[in-house]
Amino acid sequence: MKLTSSAFSHNGAIPSEYTCDGDDLSPPLSINDVPSNAKSLVLISDDPDAPVGTWDHWVVFNIPAATKEIQKGTEPNGIGGRNSWGRTGYGGPCPPSGTHRYFFKLYALDTELNLPEGSTKKDVERAMQGHILTNAELMGTYKRK
């Protein structure tokens, strides 16, 4: 399975339009080679370099397995989990200092998760255990000017 973006390359710099310094839009994402037996996808974006510990920017689960693209500035079909700001939806990079890494992680599951909207990343990760068929990762960096 592959996760790519037309906005930045793996290990590349995330353009400011996808951050708190720009329009804070979610980046366009392309999904390829999802296993044919996948029942749903999970997308998690987080920043392990945050001073308070890993900061969750985006959590979405029960995304249809047939999803091939998440367009710029949109939420994928699925159920929104709660990010570290305490809300659902995308929240872009906004590091207090230095260059941070932002991981976009995609998981193909053999089931749908029986969780409510607003579930935390920990809830989603716990529910995924034993159901992950494969995963893909895209990492971008951002430093505020």
C-alpha positions as CSV (number, residue, x, y, z in Angstrom):
1,M,0.0,0.0,0.0
2,K,1.2,3.5,-0.8
3,L,0.3,6.9,0.6
4,T,1.6,10.0,-1.4
5,S,0.9,13.7,-1.7
6,S,1.2,16.0,-4.7
7,A,1.9,18.8,-2.2
8,F,5.2,17.4,-0.7
9,S,7.4,14.3,-1.1
10,H,8.3,11.8,1.6
11,N,10.8,13.5,4.0
12,G,10.1,16.8,2.2
13,A,8.9,20.2,3.5
14,I,5.2,20.7,3.9
15,P,4.1,23.9,2.2
16,S,2.8,26.6,4.6
17,E,-0.7,26.6,3.1
18,Y,-1.3,23.3,4.9
19,T,-0.2,24.8,8.3
20,C,-1.4,27.3,10.9
21,D,0.8,29.9,9.0
22,G,-1.3,29.5,5.9
23,D,-4.9,28.4,5.2
24,D,-4.5,25.3,7.5
25,L,-5.9,23.1,4.7
26,S,-5.5,19.3,4.7
27,P,-3.0,18.2,2.0
28,P,-4.1,16.2,-1.0
29,L,-3.4,12.5,-0.4
30,S,-3.3,9.6,-2.9
31,I,-3.9,6.0,-1.8
32,N,-2.7,3.1,-3.9
33,D,-2.5,-0.7,-3.6
34,V,-5.0,-1.2,-0.9
35,P,-5.4,-5.0,-0.2
36,S,-8.5,-6.4,-1.9
37,N,-9.7,-7.9,1.4
38,A,-9.5,-4.6,3.3
39,K,-12.9,-3.5,4.9
40,S,-11.8,0.0,6.0
41,L,-8.9,2.5,6.2
42,V,-7.6,4.5,9.2
43,L,-5.7,7.8,8.7
44,I,-3.7,9.2,11.6
45,S,-1.4,12.2,11.4
46,D,0.8,13.2,14.3
47,D,3.9,15.1,15.4
48,P,6.2,13.1,17.7
49,D,8.5,16.1,18.1
50,A,6.0,18.3,20.0
51,P,7.3,19.5,23.4
52,V,4.3,18.1,25.3
53,G,4.7,14.6,23.7
54,T,3.1,13.4,20.4
55,W,0.5,15.8,19.1
56,D,-2.3,14.3,17.1
57,H,-3.3,16.4,14.1
58,W,-5.8,14.2,12.3
59,V,-7.6,11.0,13.2
60,V,-10.2,9.5,10.8
61,F,-11.4,5.9,10.8
62,N,-13.9,3.7,8.9
63,I,-12.8,5.3,5.7
64,P,-14.1,3.2,2.8
65,A,-11.4,0.8,1.5
66,A,-12.1,1.8,-2.1
67,T,-10.9,5.4,-1.3
68,K,-8.2,6.4,-3.7
69,E,-7.9,10.1,-3.0
70,I,-8.5,12.7,-0.3
71,Q,-8.7,16.0,-2.0
72,K,-6.9,19.1,-0.7
73,G,-8.9,20.8,2.1
74,T,-11.4,18.0,2.5
75,E,-12.1,15.4,5.2
76,P,-12.3,11.8,3.9
77,N,-15.6,9.9,4.1
78,G,-15.4,8.1,7.5
79,I,-15.7,8.9,11.2
80,G,-13.7,11.7,12.7
81,G,-11.6,11.0,15.7
82,R,-10.5,13.7,18.2
83,N,-7.2,15.4,17.6
84,S,-5.0,17.0,20.3
85,W,-7.0,20.3,20.1
86,G,-10.0,18.3,21.3
87,R,-12.0,18.5,18.1
88,T,-12.4,16.3,15.0
89,G,-11.0,17.3,11.6
90,Y,-7.6,18.3,10.3
91,G,-5.3,20.6,12.2
92,G,-2.1,21.6,10.4
93,P,1.5,21.8,11.6
94,C,2.1,24.7,14.0
95,P,5.4,23.9,15.8
96,P,6.4,26.3,18.6
97,S,10.0,26.1,17.6
98,G,12.4,24.2,15.3
99,T,11.7,21.7,12.6
100,H,9.1,19.1,13.4
101,R,8.2,15.8,11.6
102,Y,4.6,15.1,10.6
103,F,3.7,11.5,10.0
104,F,0.6,10.7,7.9
105,K,-0.1,7.0,8.7
106,L,-2.6,4.9,6.7
107,Y,-3.8,1.5,7.9
108,A,-5.8,-1.1,5.9
109,L,-8.0,-3.1,8.3
110,D,-10.0,-6.4,7.9
111,T,-12.9,-4.8,9.7
112,E,-14.7,-1.6,10.5
113,L,-14.2,-0.1,14.0
114,N,-17.1,0.0,16.4
115,L,-16.2,3.4,17.9
116,P,-18.1,6.7,18.2
117,E,-17.2,9.9,16.5
118,G,-14.6,11.8,18.6
119,S,-12.7,8.7,19.7
120,T,-9.1,9.4,20.6
121,K,-6.1,8.1,18.7
122,K,-5.4,5.7,21.6
123,D,-9.0,4.3,21.3
124,V,-8.5,3.8,17.6
125,E,-5.1,2.2,17.9
126,R,-6.4,-0.1,20.6
127,A,-9.4,-1.1,18.4
128,M,-7.2,-1.7,15.4
129,Q,-5.0,-4.3,17.2
130,G,-5.2,-7.7,15.4
131,H,-7.0,-6.1,12.4
132,I,-4.2,-4.4,10.5
133,L,-3.6,-6.0,7.1
134,T,-0.9,-3.5,6.0
135,N,0.1,0.1,6.5
136,A,1.8,3.0,4.7
137,E,3.4,6.2,5.9
138,L,4.2,9.6,4.5
139,M,6.4,12.0,6.5
140,G,6.8,15.7,5.9
141,T,8.6,18.4,7.9
142,Y,7.7,21.9,8.8
143,K,9.5,24.8,10.4
144,R,7.8,28.2,11.1
145,K,9.5,31.2,9.6
